[in-house]
Structure formats: structure tokens, C-alpha cells
Amino acid sequence: MKNIVLTGFMYSGKTTVGKMLERLSGRRFVDMDSYIEQRSGMPVSRIFSDYGEEWFREREREACRALAGQRNLVIATGGGAITFPENVITLKKSGVIVFLDVPIEVILNRMKDDKTRPLLSGGEREETARKLFIQRQPLYRAAADIIVDGTESPIEVAQAVLEILKSSR
């Protein structure tokens, strides 16, 4: 079976929906950021602070190649993974890219109490999130094989993904 690759902005529900898809589809779930953390032996926030974003992005490219070499996975990408064409090409070789489309206002509501995102550290979190969102939306849409409304409950989103995949066979 092809991999299901979930993409979307931070707080779009990739990890939560991915876990639901694992349960419903029998595929194994892999969160790409967790995968990188396990292999590097440190959290993403520390990777960013100690080594910088470029070092992290290289680990992300390595993760894309490694995970695309496997089958029967549900992969939750990091929010920035799909912004690099090389990653899109790599992930499409073994999977279907599903964009969880969530409006910025919903994202901002979901992120309000979380201070763990390296790209949103600092005083202008909302402004930074809005700018990133505007930059990334066209890239997510261009990479997507399937676009799903990510504002529904995680189980409803997961079921919608599976229905679309089933009907496109």
C-alpha cells in the first residue's frame, strides 16, 4: 500500500489525524519531527537553538528519503517539509500527499497556549504565524494530491481521507 503523507501548517492536526489513520487503516504512523528527534537524540527546539534551521532541514530531507523508502505508513510531515520541492518529489514516489487545510484563525486559536514551536518563539507569535501561513499555503496546495478540510474532528478528517483514497482507486 502507498504511504499517506499528511501535510499542512503547524496545528493543522497532522499528528492527531495521523494516529486516527493508523487505527483505521492498519498502516504504521510516523511523526517526522519525532523521527528526527529520535535519530538526533534531541528535541526539535534544541536542534533549532543549537544547530539552526538549516541543519534541521537537512535532517528533514534525510527523514523524507528514509520514510519514502518504506511502505504502508502514515507520515505526518513537519509544517515546513513540503516547502522544499526535493521533499515533495521524494515523498510522492511512495505516497499520496494529503493537505489538511485549516484557516489561519483556527490555527491561531489552537496555538495560543503552546510555546514549544521554534519558528514561533519571540514576541510576535501571531504575526509570524500569519506570515508563514501566507507563504506556505500555495506550496501546500501545489504539493497536495488531495485537499481535506482539517477543521472537522480528527476522526472525521481521517475518515474523509480514507473515503477519498478509496474512491480514487
C-alpha positions, 0 to 999 in steps of 0.5 A: 500500500502507498504511504499517506503523507499528511501535510499542512501548517503547524496545528493543522492536526497532522499528528492527531489525524495521523494516529486516527489513520493508523487505527483505521487503516492498519498502516504504521504512523510516523511523526517526522519531527519525532523521527528526527528527534529520535535519530538526533537524540534531541528535541526539535527546539534544541536542534533549532537553538543549537544547530539552526534551521538549516541543519534541521532541514537537512535532517528533514530531507534525510527523514523524507528519503528514509520514510519514502523508502518504506511502505504502508505508513502514515507520515505526518510531515513537519509544517515546513517539509513540503516547502522544499520541492526535493521533499515533495518529489521524494515523498510522492514516489511512495505516497499520496500527499494529503493537505489538511487545510485549516484557516489561519484563525483556527490555527491561531486559536489552537496555538495560543497556549503552546510555546514549544514551536521554534519558528514561533518563539519571540514576541510576535507569535501571531504575526509570524504565524500569519506570515508563514501561513501566507507563504506556505499555503500555495506550496501546500496546495501545489504539493497536495494530491488531495485537499481535506478540510482539517477543521472537522474532528480528527476522526472525521478528517481521517475518515474523509481521507480514507473515503477519498483514497478509496474512491480514487482507486 
